[in-house]
Structures are given as C-alpha cells and as structure tokens.
Amino acid sequence: MASPSHEWGEALRATPRHLFVPDTAWTTQHGLTDRNADPDTWWSTVNSDSAIVTQIDDGATELTNESPWRTINHTSSCSAPSMVFDFLGLLAPYPGDRVLEIGAGTGWTAALLSARLGSDKVTTVEVDEQVAKQAAANLERAGYSPTLVVGDGAHGWPENAPYDRVHVTCGAVTIPYAWVEQTRPGGVIALPWMHGALGAGHKATLTVAGEQAIGRFHSECAYMMLRAQRPTHPPIEGEARESTPRVDPRRLSRAGDGLRLALAGMLPGVSLNGADHPGGSHRLALRHLLSESHALAVHSGEGGDAEVTQRGPRDLWSEAEAAYLAWAGWGEPGRGRFGLTVTPNGQHVWLDRPGNLLGQV
C-alpha cells in the first residue's frame, strides 16, 4: 500500500483499509477475490495500491467470476490509496475544519477525515442507499460517526454549511455551484475534473473567493462519474461527410495533458478519445451530444494520409484540428499553465491567468 504523508499517517493507522473492503471484491490485478475462499489473495488486494471495485451496475449485477467485466459499469469502489492520499493532501484541512464529502463509497475516506478532524466535523453524502448502508456499518465498526446523508451529492448538504473544505470522491464535468455556495470564503474544493477530452481527468483544487471558485489543475486521475453527470451514448446517425485531415490524428492523441485542457476550454462539451488498434491503425473519435455531432479520424499506421468521417451539424474534426494548431502556436503549454473558474453563470478554462479565458465548459 502507498505510504501517506506524515500528516495522514496517524489517521491511516487508526482506520485500516481492511475494515472498509467487503469479503468479495474485484481489482484489475487480482480479479474477483473472496476473503473466505482465498484469504491470502484478499489481503494482498487490500494491501495493494489498487482501486477495489465493490459494486457494479448500481447493485443490479452480483460480483462473480462470471460477471462480464469488460462491459459492465463499475459504480462504487474503494479508491487506490495513492489516489486517496493525493487528494487528501490537496484538500489540506486544518484542525477544526468542517468538511463536506461528496461520495461516501465504502466510508474509508470519511473515516480518515474523521480520524484527523473528529467525526463531528465531517459530513459525507452518498446517492446510493445500499452503498450508504454498508458505509454506515463500516464506519461504526471502525469507531467513527460522521454525518452520513443519503442524497444527490450534486446538491451538497446545506444543513451543515458553511464548510471549510469540500472533498469530492467522484468525477464531475460540470462543477455544481451548490458546492461553491456551501464553502466558506477561502475554503477549498478538491475534485477529479473529468472533462471528456482524450478520456482522462485532472485533479483540481479551487479556492472560493466571493461568488466564484478559482484554481489550477494538478496530475491525472480517473474516477467514476457523479451519477447525475453520467454520459449517455445514443446511436450515431446522420449522413457521413468524408475528408482528408491536415493534421495526423496521432498528434492530437499523443500531445499530452496541456492539449487535453486546451480542448476542454475551446471545445466545450466535446469528448475526444484516441487509441492504437491491432494491426497498427489509430482511431480518434470526437462527439458532442447536444448537437448530435460525431467525427472519426483513422490512420492506417502504414504511411499516407488519414481519413476522416463526420456526421451531424458540426465539423468536429475541423474544430479539433484548429484547436490543436492554436495550442501548438502558443508553444504547447502544459497542464500547469491551465486553470478553472466556476461562477454562478458557468465554468471557464483559462491559460496562465484567470482573465485569459479559453471558453465556457
């Protein structure tokens, strides 16, 4: 298991992870593990730096070896320790701080916060009633009693506001303004910002100042989405338009974190995912659900030009290509130069300084 910072080491010793992991759980490393049938593998899983899946399909599908792991939805987990302590480090609560947590999950992070600050300082919100019930049992077994609310975390929990810190354990594309409203001026919101550009998210910390929250992005992350913001995937329809791109799609896929954030700012609401495929080909897909637009760029990997197919009212490939060239013209700035501002009217990505807005996302 990853070692936390000195500040969180004592909290970890007081809240061992095994108290929050069910007897049957799943990881990419070990697959399905059963504490009763194979205790050695179960303990190895608990002590690894792996996210442990504890629920699939919102509880509609049982965790078994026969579960179709490649196609089901992972809907609750105990996050990897390194990720947990990275976020707690970014949250950086002071003694006496009041914390709102969005997504109780197994209850482990609420327990860590309670060990550090006291149970009376922690409010954790969980949308899934069965997950919340198990989290309550885990917390009680560990000796902690934070306020545990069953509800939609997108609304926060105004009854215990204002909070000094908001700790978000699920991904968000659009940051609910309720989180800003319920945070004390100077307070911090730490969250996984899971904008769809290139299929990855970014750790973000925002400081509340007046009616806005403003901050920068940190390292990469991947989290299950806030349930109110789960993406949908309607069928791709419309007449196809074919063309030859100016830019090799592999340039966009492999450009890195700075381009991801530039695209998030300049192409709001557009998801972009690229990957190599068997045989050496590369496929880059763009989609904007609101306009029902789609683009697919394919490079064979054998030289020559790629091919682009676009559908819907927007020419998404042309827009992404232009955004890439603009980013390249700025000197290919990396993630550390980008930030985010959240206001009552929306959220905006900026480059270098808050006044240099790229767009509303």
C-alpha positions as CSV (number, residue, x, y, z in Angstrom):
1,M,0.0,0.0,0.0
2,A,1.2,3.5,-0.8
3,S,2.6,5.5,2.2
4,P,0.7,8.6,3.1
5,S,2.3,11.8,4.2
6,H,3.3,12.3,7.8
7,E,0.1,14.3,8.4
8,W,-2.1,11.4,7.3
9,G,-0.1,8.5,8.7
10,E,-1.7,8.6,12.1
11,A,-5.2,8.7,10.5
12,L,-4.3,5.6,8.4
13,R,-3.1,3.7,11.4
14,A,-6.4,4.5,13.1
15,T,-8.5,3.5,10.1
16,P,-7.0,0.4,8.4
17,R,-8.3,-0.2,4.9
18,H,-9.4,-3.8,5.5
19,L,-12.3,-2.5,7.7
20,F,-13.8,-1.0,4.6
21,V,-13.4,-3.7,2.0
22,P,-16.1,-6.3,1.6
23,D,-15.4,-10.0,1.7
24,T,-15.9,-10.2,-2.1
25,A,-14.3,-7.5,-4.2
26,W,-12.6,-7.1,-7.6
27,T,-9.4,-5.4,-8.9
28,T,-7.8,-5.4,-12.3
29,Q,-4.7,-7.1,-10.7
30,H,-6.3,-10.0,-8.9
31,G,-9.8,-10.2,-10.5
32,L,-12.5,-11.3,-8.1
33,T,-11.3,-12.1,-4.6
34,D,-13.2,-13.8,-1.8
35,R,-11.9,-13.4,1.7
36,N,-13.3,-16.7,2.9
37,A,-12.2,-18.8,-0.1
38,D,-8.8,-17.3,-0.6
39,P,-7.8,-15.0,2.3
40,D,-4.2,-14.6,1.1
41,T,-5.2,-13.0,-2.2
42,W,-7.9,-10.9,-0.4
43,W,-5.3,-9.5,2.0
44,S,-2.9,-8.9,-0.9
45,T,-5.6,-7.0,-2.7
46,V,-6.4,-4.9,0.4
47,N,-2.8,-4.0,0.9
48,S,-2.1,-3.2,-2.7
49,D,-2.2,0.3,-4.3
50,S,-5.2,-0.7,-6.4
51,A,-8.8,0.6,-6.7
52,I,-11.1,-2.1,-5.4
53,V,-14.5,-2.4,-7.1
54,T,-17.2,-3.0,-4.6
55,Q,-20.4,-2.6,-6.7
56,I,-21.3,-3.0,-10.4
57,D,-24.3,-1.8,-12.3
58,D,-25.6,0.1,-9.3
59,G,-26.0,-3.2,-7.5
60,A,-28.2,-4.8,-10.2
61,T,-25.4,-7.3,-11.1
62,E,-23.8,-9.5,-8.5
63,L,-20.0,-9.6,-8.1
64,T,-19.0,-13.0,-9.5
65,N,-16.3,-14.5,-11.7
66,E,-19.0,-14.8,-14.4
67,S,-19.7,-11.1,-14.5
68,P,-18.9,-9.6,-17.9
69,W,-16.2,-7.3,-16.5
70,R,-15.4,-5.7,-19.9
71,T,-18.9,-4.4,-20.5
72,I,-20.4,-3.7,-17.0
73,N,-20.4,-0.4,-15.2
74,H,-18.2,-0.1,-12.1
75,T,-20.4,2.0,-9.8
76,S,-18.7,2.0,-6.4
77,S,-15.2,1.3,-5.2
78,C,-12.6,1.8,-2.5
79,S,-10.1,4.1,-4.3
80,A,-6.4,3.3,-4.7
81,P,-4.5,4.5,-1.5
82,S,-2.1,6.7,-3.5
83,M,-5.0,8.5,-5.1
84,V,-6.8,8.9,-1.8
85,F,-3.9,10.4,-0.1
86,D,-3.0,12.6,-3.1
87,F,-6.5,14.2,-2.8
88,L,-6.4,14.5,0.9
89,G,-3.0,16.2,0.6
90,L,-4.5,18.7,-1.9
91,L,-7.5,19.2,0.4
92,A,-5.1,20.1,3.3
93,P,-7.6,20.6,6.0
94,Y,-6.7,22.5,9.2
95,P,-7.6,21.3,12.7
96,G,-11.1,22.4,13.4
97,D,-12.1,22.5,9.7
98,R,-15.6,21.3,8.7
99,V,-15.5,19.0,5.6
100,L,-18.3,18.1,3.1
101,E,-17.5,14.9,1.3
102,I,-19.3,14.0,-2.0
103,G,-19.5,10.3,-2.4
104,A,-19.2,8.2,0.8
105,G,-18.5,4.9,-1.0
106,T,-17.1,2.4,1.4
107,G,-16.7,5.1,4.1
108,W,-12.9,4.9,4.2
109,T,-12.1,8.5,3.3
110,A,-14.8,9.7,5.6
111,A,-13.2,7.7,8.4
112,L,-9.7,9.1,7.5
113,L,-11.1,12.6,7.7
114,S,-12.9,11.8,11.0
115,A,-9.7,10.4,12.5
116,R,-7.9,13.6,11.6
117,L,-10.6,16.2,12.4
118,G,-13.2,14.5,14.5
119,S,-16.5,12.8,13.4
120,D,-18.5,15.9,14.3
121,K,-16.6,17.9,11.6
122,V,-17.3,15.6,8.7
123,T,-20.5,15.3,6.5
124,T,-20.5,12.7,3.8
125,V,-23.2,12.4,1.1
126,E,-23.9,9.1,-0.8
127,V,-26.5,8.8,-3.5
128,D,-26.9,5.0,-3.4
129,E,-28.9,3.8,-0.4
130,Q,-27.3,0.4,-0.2
131,V,-23.8,1.8,-0.5
132,A,-24.6,4.3,2.2
133,K,-26.0,1.5,4.5
134,Q,-22.7,-0.5,4.1
135,A,-20.6,2.6,4.6
136,A,-22.5,3.3,7.9
137,A,-21.8,-0.2,9.1
138,N,-18.1,0.1,8.1
139,L,-17.8,3.4,9.9
140,E,-19.5,2.1,13.0
141,R,-17.2,-0.9,13.1
142,A,-14.2,1.4,12.8
143,G,-15.5,3.6,15.6
144,Y,-16.5,6.8,13.7
145,S,-19.8,8.6,13.4
146,P,-19.7,11.4,10.8
147,T,-23.0,12.7,9.5
148,L,-23.9,10.3,6.7
149,V,-26.6,11.6,4.3
150,V,-28.4,9.6,1.6
151,G,-28.9,12.0,-1.3
152,D,-27.6,13.5,-4.5
153,G,-24.2,14.9,-3.8
154,A,-24.6,17.5,-6.6
155,H,-26.8,19.4,-4.2
156,G,-24.2,19.2,-1.4
157,W,-25.8,19.4,2.1
158,P,-26.7,22.9,3.1
159,E,-27.9,22.0,6.6
160,N,-24.3,21.7,7.9
161,A,-22.8,24.6,5.8
162,P,-20.6,26.5,5.6
163,Y,-17.7,24.1,5.0
164,D,-14.0,24.8,5.1
165,R,-13.3,22.0,2.6
166,V,-15.2,20.0,0.0
167,H,-13.8,16.6,-0.7
168,V,-15.2,15.1,-3.9
169,T,-14.6,11.4,-4.5
170,C,-16.4,11.0,-7.8
171,G,-15.8,12.6,-11.2
172,A,-17.5,15.8,-12.3
173,V,-17.6,17.6,-15.7
174,T,-19.8,20.5,-14.6
175,I,-19.0,21.6,-11.1
176,P,-22.3,22.1,-9.2
177,Y,-22.5,25.7,-8.0
178,A,-24.0,24.4,-4.7
179,W,-20.5,23.3,-3.7
180,V,-19.2,26.8,-4.1
181,E,-22.2,28.3,-2.3
182,Q,-21.7,26.0,0.7
183,T,-18.0,26.6,1.1
184,R,-16.7,29.4,3.3
185,P,-14.7,32.2,1.6
186,G,-11.1,31.0,1.4
187,G,-12.3,27.4,1.6
188,V,-11.0,24.7,-0.9
189,I,-12.8,22.3,-3.2
190,A,-10.7,19.3,-4.3
191,L,-12.1,17.1,-7.0
192,P,-11.5,14.9,-10.1
193,W,-12.4,17.1,-13.1
194,M,-13.4,14.5,-15.7
195,H,-13.8,16.5,-18.8
196,G,-14.1,14.2,-21.8
197,A,-11.0,15.4,-23.8
198,L,-8.8,12.4,-24.5
199,G,-10.7,10.3,-22.0
200,A,-8.8,11.3,-18.8
201,G,-9.4,13.6,-15.8
202,H,-7.4,16.0,-13.8
203,K,-7.1,16.6,-10.1
204,A,-8.2,20.2,-9.4
205,T,-8.2,22.4,-6.4
206,L,-10.4,25.5,-6.3
207,T,-10.4,28.3,-3.7
208,V,-13.7,30.1,-3.0
209,A,-13.4,33.9,-3.3
210,G,-16.7,35.8,-3.2
211,E,-19.2,34.3,-5.7
212,Q,-16.5,32.3,-7.6
213,A,-14.2,29.4,-7.1
214,I,-10.8,29.5,-8.9
215,G,-7.8,27.3,-9.1
216,R,-5.5,25.1,-11.1
217,F,-5.1,21.6,-12.3
218,H,-2.7,19.0,-10.9
219,S,-1.9,15.4,-12.0
220,E,-4.0,13.0,-14.0
221,C,-6.8,10.9,-12.4
222,A,-9.7,8.7,-13.4
223,Y,-12.9,8.4,-11.3
224,M,-16.4,7.0,-11.6
225,M,-18.8,9.9,-12.5
226,L,-21.2,11.8,-10.3
227,R,-24.4,9.9,-11.1
228,A,-26.2,13.0,-12.2
229,Q,-23.5,13.6,-14.8
230,R,-23.0,10.1,-16.2
231,P,-22.6,10.3,-20.0
232,T,-25.1,8.7,-22.4
233,H,-24.2,7.1,-25.7
234,P,-27.1,7.4,-28.2
235,P,-26.5,5.8,-31.6
236,I,-24.5,7.8,-34.2
237,E,-26.8,8.9,-37.0
238,G,-26.7,11.3,-39.9
239,E,-25.2,11.5,-43.4
240,A,-21.4,10.9,-43.5
241,R,-19.0,13.5,-44.8
242,E,-15.6,12.2,-45.7
243,S,-12.4,14.3,-45.9
244,T,-8.6,14.2,-45.6
245,P,-7.2,15.9,-42.4
246,R,-4.3,18.4,-42.4
247,V,-3.0,17.1,-39.1
248,D,-2.2,13.4,-38.3
249,P,-4.8,12.4,-35.6
250,R,-2.0,10.7,-33.7
251,R,-0.6,14.1,-33.0
252,L,-3.7,15.0,-31.0
253,S,-4.0,11.7,-29.2
254,R,-0.3,11.8,-28.0
255,A,0.1,15.5,-27.4
256,G,-0.4,15.3,-23.6
257,D,-2.2,16.9,-20.8
258,G,-1.9,20.5,-21.9
259,L,-3.8,19.8,-25.1
260,R,-6.4,18.0,-23.1
261,L,-7.2,21.1,-21.2
262,A,-6.9,23.4,-24.2
263,L,-9.5,21.3,-26.0
264,A,-11.7,21.3,-22.8
265,G,-11.7,25.1,-22.9
266,M,-12.1,25.6,-26.7
267,L,-14.5,22.7,-27.4
268,P,-16.9,22.7,-24.5
269,G,-19.0,19.5,-24.3
270,V,-16.9,17.6,-26.8
271,S,-15.4,14.2,-25.8
272,L,-12.3,13.1,-27.5
273,N,-10.7,9.6,-27.3
274,G,-7.9,8.2,-29.3
275,A,-6.2,4.8,-29.2
276,D,-4.0,2.5,-31.2
277,H,-5.6,-0.7,-32.5
278,P,-4.4,-4.1,-33.7
279,G,-2.6,-4.0,-36.9
280,G,-1.0,-0.6,-36.2
281,S,-4.0,1.6,-37.0
282,H,-5.0,4.6,-34.9
283,R,-8.6,5.8,-34.3
284,L,-9.6,9.1,-32.9
285,A,-13.3,9.8,-32.1
286,L,-14.9,13.1,-31.2
287,R,-18.5,13.5,-30.0
288,H,-20.8,16.4,-29.0
289,L,-24.1,15.0,-27.6
290,L,-26.0,18.3,-27.5
291,S,-25.6,18.8,-31.3
292,E,-25.6,15.1,-32.1
293,S,-22.3,15.6,-34.0
294,H,-19.6,13.0,-34.4
295,A,-16.2,12.6,-36.1
296,L,-13.9,9.7,-36.6
297,A,-10.3,10.0,-37.8
298,V,-8.5,6.8,-38.8
299,H,-4.8,6.4,-39.7
300,S,-3.7,3.1,-41.0
301,G,-0.3,3.3,-39.5
302,E,1.3,2.4,-42.8
303,G,2.0,5.9,-44.0
304,G,-0.1,8.1,-46.2
305,D,-3.0,10.3,-45.1
306,A,-5.6,9.6,-42.5
307,E,-9.3,9.5,-43.3
308,V,-12.0,11.5,-41.5
309,T,-15.7,10.8,-41.4
310,Q,-18.0,13.4,-39.8
311,R,-21.7,13.4,-39.0
312,G,-24.1,16.0,-37.6
313,P,-24.3,19.8,-37.9
314,R,-20.8,20.5,-36.6
315,D,-17.5,19.7,-38.3
316,L,-15.9,18.4,-35.1
317,W,-12.7,17.2,-36.7
318,S,-12.1,20.7,-38.2
319,E,-12.7,22.3,-34.9
320,A,-10.4,19.9,-33.0
321,E,-7.7,20.3,-35.7
322,A,-7.9,24.2,-35.4
323,A,-7.7,24.0,-31.6
324,Y,-4.7,21.7,-31.8
325,L,-2.9,24.2,-34.1
326,A,-3.8,27.1,-31.8
327,W,-2.3,25.2,-28.8
328,A,0.8,24.4,-30.8
329,G,1.1,28.1,-31.8
330,W,1.1,29.0,-28.0
331,G,4.2,26.9,-27.6
332,E,2.4,23.7,-26.5
333,P,1.7,24.8,-22.8
334,G,1.4,22.0,-20.3
335,R,-1.2,21.3,-17.7
336,G,0.4,23.5,-15.0
337,R,-0.4,26.6,-17.0
338,F,-4.1,26.0,-17.1
339,G,-6.8,26.8,-14.5
340,L,-10.5,26.8,-14.0
341,T,-13.0,29.4,-12.7
342,V,-16.5,28.5,-11.5
343,T,-19.2,31.2,-11.3
344,P,-23.0,31.3,-11.0
345,N,-23.1,31.5,-14.8
346,G,-20.8,28.6,-15.6
347,Q,-17.2,27.5,-15.6
348,H,-14.3,28.6,-17.7
349,V,-10.9,27.2,-18.5
350,W,-8.1,29.8,-18.7
351,L,-4.4,29.8,-19.7
352,D,-1.8,31.4,-17.4
353,R,-4.1,33.9,-15.7
354,P,-7.9,33.9,-14.9
355,G,-8.5,36.8,-17.3
356,N,-7.3,34.8,-20.3
357,L,-10.3,32.6,-20.9
358,L,-10.5,29.9,-23.4
359,G,-14.2,29.3,-23.3
360,Q,-17.1,28.2,-21.1
361,V,-17.2,24.4,-20.4
